[in-house]
Amino acid sequence: MGYTNAQLNALKKALATGERRVSFGDKTVEYRSVAELQAAIRSVEADIARGSGTPKRQIRVTTAKGF
């Protein structure tokens, strides 16, 4: 599912104000704890990063024997 920055901002605002209930349009989600809300924020941030085409880092190691 593709999340939007507006949804991410709503989650962060709920965390900052101490709310556990977040509304997205016509849907409302109530989180049981702050940890669950923080996990949702991390999940949404990861999904947005994947969707934005942010390249992953790669480290390539090459070795050779001798000269």
OpenMM code with the backbone's topology and positions (N, CA, C; nanometers):
from openmm import Vec3, app, unit

residues = "MET GLY TYR THR ASN ALA GLN LEU ASN ALA LEU LYS LYS ALA LEU ALA THR GLY GLU ARG ARG VAL SER PHE GLY ASP LYS THR VAL GLU TYR ARG SER VAL ALA GLU LEU GLN ALA ALA ILE ARG SER VAL GLU ALA ASP ILE ALA ARG GLY SER GLY THR PRO LYS ARG GLN ILE ARG VAL THR THR ALA LYS GLY PHE".split()
positions = [
    Vec3(0.0841, -0.1174, 0.0000),
    Vec3(0.0000, 0.0000, 0.0000),
    Vec3(0.0883, 0.1233, 0.0000),
    Vec3(0.0570, 0.2190, -0.0821),
    Vec3(0.1347, 0.3408, -0.0885),
    Vec3(0.0819, 0.4442, 0.0107),
    Vec3(0.1671, 0.4866, 0.1005),
    Vec3(0.1311, 0.5885, 0.1993),
    Vec3(0.1709, 0.7251, 0.1472),
    Vec3(0.1078, 0.8267, 0.2019),
    Vec3(0.1383, 0.9630, 0.1614),
    Vec3(0.2088, 1.0363, 0.2759),
    Vec3(0.2702, 1.1475, 0.2415),
    Vec3(0.3348, 1.2302, 0.3437),
    Vec3(0.2322, 1.2873, 0.4411),
    Vec3(0.1097, 1.3098, 0.3948),
    Vec3(0.0043, 1.3597, 0.4834),
    Vec3(-0.0276, 1.2567, 0.5917),
    Vec3(-0.0308, 1.1296, 0.5535),
    Vec3(-0.0553, 1.0239, 0.6512),
    Vec3(0.0602, 1.0150, 0.7517),
    Vec3(0.1826, 1.0263, 0.7021),
    Vec3(0.2992, 1.0238, 0.7901),
    Vec3(0.2955, 1.1413, 0.8872),
    Vec3(0.2605, 1.2596, 0.8375),
    Vec3(0.2515, 1.3771, 0.9238),
    Vec3(0.1435, 1.3610, 1.0295),
    Vec3(0.0313, 1.2982, 0.9942),
    Vec3(-0.0762, 1.2746, 1.0913),
    Vec3(-0.0287, 1.1808, 1.2016),
    Vec3(0.0478, 1.0788, 1.1655),
    Vec3(0.1018, 0.9870, 1.2659),
    Vec3(0.1997, 1.0584, 1.3590),
    Vec3(0.2878, 1.1396, 1.3015),
    Vec3(0.3859, 1.2126, 1.3821),
    Vec3(0.3177, 1.3146, 1.4732),
    Vec3(0.2126, 1.3782, 1.4234),
    Vec3(0.1388, 1.4745, 1.5046),
    Vec3(0.0707, 1.4036, 1.6217),
    Vec3(0.0143, 1.2880, 1.5964),
    Vec3(-0.0497, 1.2111, 1.7033),
    Vec3(0.0521, 1.1717, 1.8091),
    Vec3(0.1704, 1.1326, 1.7664),
    Vec3(0.2758, 1.0953, 1.8607),
    Vec3(0.3184, 1.2159, 1.9449),
    Vec3(0.3324, 1.3305, 1.8801),
    Vec3(0.3771, 1.4509, 1.9495),
    Vec3(0.2739, 1.5020, 2.0493),
    Vec3(0.1459, 1.4844, 2.0195),
    Vec3(0.0405, 1.5357, 2.1073),
    Vec3(-0.0087, 1.4325, 2.2073),
    Vec3(0.0397, 1.3100, 2.1965),
    Vec3(-0.0014, 1.2067, 2.2904),
    Vec3(-0.1297, 1.1349, 2.2526),
    Vec3(-0.1784, 1.1585, 2.1338),
    Vec3(-0.2997, 1.0916, 2.0871),
    Vec3(-0.2687, 0.9476, 2.0475),
    Vec3(-0.3668, 0.8617, 2.0615),
    Vec3(-0.3501, 0.7239, 2.0149),
    Vec3(-0.4434, 0.6939, 1.8982),
    Vec3(-0.5289, 0.7870, 1.8664),
    Vec3(-0.6249, 0.7689, 1.7574),
    Vec3(-0.5857, 0.8598, 1.6420),
    Vec3(-0.5745, 0.8010, 1.5230),
    Vec3(-0.5340, 0.8756, 1.4033),
    Vec3(-0.6382, 0.8520, 1.2951),
    Vec3(-0.6797, 0.9598, 1.2275),
    Vec3(-0.7787, 0.9489, 1.1202),
    Vec3(-0.7141, 0.9803, 0.9863),
    Vec3(-0.7432, 0.8959, 0.8877),
    Vec3(-0.6997, 0.9156, 0.7491),
    Vec3(-0.8255, 0.9165, 0.6641),
    Vec3(-0.8710, 1.0337, 0.6287),
    Vec3(-0.9927, 1.0415, 0.5494),
    Vec3(-1.1111, 0.9886, 0.6290),
    Vec3(-1.1722, 0.8802, 0.5806),
    Vec3(-1.2882, 0.8221, 0.6485),
    Vec3(-1.2514, 0.7055, 0.7402),
    Vec3(-1.1232, 0.6764, 0.7545),
    Vec3(-1.0783, 0.5655, 0.8390),
    Vec3(-1.0111, 0.6180, 0.9653),
    Vec3(-1.0356, 0.5495, 1.0756),
    Vec3(-0.9739, 0.5854, 1.2031),
    Vec3(-0.9058, 0.4630, 1.2608),
    Vec3(-0.7831, 0.4825, 1.3072),
    Vec3(-0.7058, 0.3737, 1.3675),
    Vec3(-0.6685, 0.4170, 1.5084),
    Vec3(-0.6890, 0.3276, 1.6055),
    Vec3(-0.6481, 0.3560, 1.7423),
    Vec3(-0.5367, 0.2591, 1.7794),
    Vec3(-0.4229, 0.3145, 1.8177),
    Vec3(-0.3063, 0.2342, 1.8539),
    Vec3(-0.3095, 0.2054, 2.0033),
    Vec3(-0.2601, 0.0892, 2.0422),
    Vec3(-0.2648, 0.0474, 2.1818),
    Vec3(-0.1576, 0.1126, 2.2673),
    Vec3(-0.0456, 0.1478, 2.2058),
    Vec3(0.0643, 0.2040, 2.2838),
    Vec3(0.1466, 0.2980, 2.1972),
    Vec3(0.2344, 0.3707, 2.2642),
    Vec3(0.3257, 0.4603, 2.1937),
    Vec3(0.4209, 0.3785, 2.1069),
    Vec3(0.4649, 0.2645, 2.1576),
    Vec3(0.5560, 0.1787, 2.0809),
    Vec3(0.4911, 0.1323, 1.9507),
    Vec3(0.3621, 0.0997, 1.9566),
    Vec3(0.2918, 0.0568, 1.8359),
    Vec3(0.2793, 0.1728, 1.7365),
    Vec3(0.2556, 0.2921, 1.7875),
    Vec3(0.2477, 0.4106, 1.7012),
    Vec3(0.3831, 0.4406, 1.6383),
    Vec3(0.4912, 0.4274, 1.7152),
    Vec3(0.6258, 0.4492, 1.6616),
    Vec3(0.6593, 0.3445, 1.5550),
    Vec3(0.6159, 0.2211, 1.5756),
    Vec3(0.6386, 0.1163, 1.4755),
    Vec3(0.5637, 0.1484, 1.3465),
    Vec3(0.4437, 0.2029, 1.3593),
    Vec3(0.3663, 0.2414, 1.2407),
    Vec3(0.4366, 0.3531, 1.1651),
    Vec3(0.4935, 0.4483, 1.2385),
    Vec3(0.5666, 0.5585, 1.1744),
    Vec3(0.6873, 0.5050, 1.0988),
    Vec3(0.7623, 0.4146, 1.1603),
    Vec3(0.8794, 0.3559, 1.0924),
    Vec3(0.8365, 0.2806, 0.9667),
    Vec3(0.7269, 0.2093, 0.9753),
    Vec3(0.6775, 0.1325, 0.8605),
    Vec3(0.6371, 0.2257, 0.7456),
    Vec3(0.5679, 0.3325, 0.7777),
    Vec3(0.5246, 0.4276, 0.6747),
    Vec3(0.6454, 0.4985, 0.6135),
    Vec3(0.7425, 0.5383, 0.6971),
    Vec3(0.8638, 0.6017, 0.6450),
    Vec3(0.9383, 0.5083, 0.5502),
    Vec3(0.9476, 0.3812, 0.5856),
    Vec3(1.0157, 0.2843, 0.4999),
    Vec3(0.9417, 0.2668, 0.3679),
    Vec3(0.8086, 0.2631, 0.3747),
    Vec3(0.7294, 0.2468, 0.2528),
    Vec3(0.7443, 0.3684, 0.1612),
    Vec3(0.7450, 0.4869, 0.2195),
    Vec3(0.7624, 0.6080, 0.1385),
    Vec3(0.9018, 0.6104, 0.0761),
    Vec3(1.0031, 0.5702, 0.1524),
    Vec3(1.1397, 0.5673, 0.0988),
    Vec3(1.1514, 0.4678, -0.0165),
    Vec3(1.0874, 0.3527, -0.0041),
    Vec3(1.0904, 0.2537, -0.1132),
    Vec3(1.0207, 0.3072, -0.2371),
    Vec3(0.9118, 0.3796, -0.2171),
    Vec3(0.8349, 0.4310, -0.3299),
    Vec3(0.8975, 0.5499, -0.3977),
    Vec3(0.9874, 0.6185, -0.3289),
    Vec3(1.0470, 0.7386, -0.3873),
    Vec3(1.1654, 0.7072, -0.4778),
    Vec3(1.2039, 0.5823, -0.4832),
    Vec3(1.3140, 0.5447, -0.5703),
    Vec3(1.4498, 0.5752, -0.5110),
    Vec3(1.4565, 0.5875, -0.3804),
    Vec3(1.5842, 0.6125, -0.3151),
    Vec3(1.6758, 0.4925, -0.3383),
    Vec3(1.7920, 0.5149, -0.3958),
    Vec3(1.8798, 0.4011, -0.4247),
    Vec3(1.9373, 0.3403, -0.2966),
    Vec3(1.9570, 0.2114, -0.3020),
    Vec3(2.0187, 0.1418, -0.1903),
    Vec3(2.1696, 0.1499, -0.2067),
    Vec3(2.2398, 0.1498, -0.0967),
    Vec3(2.3859, 0.1531, -0.1014),
    Vec3(2.4387, 0.0122, -0.1205),
    Vec3(2.5406, 0.0030, -0.1996),
    Vec3(2.6075, -0.1245, -0.2217),
    Vec3(2.7566, -0.1054, -0.1989),
    Vec3(2.8150, -0.2024, -0.1346),
    Vec3(2.9593, -0.2019, -0.1157),
    Vec3(3.0123, -0.3268, -0.1848),
    Vec3(3.1013, -0.3080, -0.2768),
    Vec3(3.1597, -0.4205, -0.3485),
    Vec3(3.3055, -0.4353, -0.3073),
    Vec3(3.3411, -0.5534, -0.2701),
    Vec3(3.4771, -0.5826, -0.2296),
    Vec3(3.5374, -0.6789, -0.3304),
    Vec3(3.6510, -0.6421, -0.3855),
    Vec3(3.7192, -0.7266, -0.4823),
    Vec3(3.8573, -0.7565, -0.4289),
    Vec3(3.8930, -0.8821, -0.4327),
    Vec3(4.0275, -0.9199, -0.3881),
    Vec3(4.0963, -1.0023, -0.4976),
    Vec3(4.2253, -0.9982, -0.4943),
    Vec3(4.3038, -1.0767, -0.5902),
    Vec3(4.4237, -1.1348, -0.5170),
    Vec3(4.4648, -1.2473, -0.5593),
    Vec3(4.5803, -1.3131, -0.4962),
    Vec3(4.7052, -1.2761, -0.5758),
    Vec3(4.8055, -1.2290, -0.5064),
    Vec3(4.9299, -1.1950, -0.5750),
    Vec3(4.9274, -1.0557, -0.6335),
    Vec3(5.0237, -1.0279, -0.7216),
    Vec3(5.0345, -0.8968, -0.7834),
    Vec3(4.9780, -0.8978, -0.9181),
] * unit.nanometer
topology = app.Topology()
chain = topology.addChain("A")
for resn in residues:
    res = topology.addResidue(resn, chain)
    for name in ("N", "CA", "C"):
        topology.addAtom(name, app.Element.getBySymbol(name[0]), res)
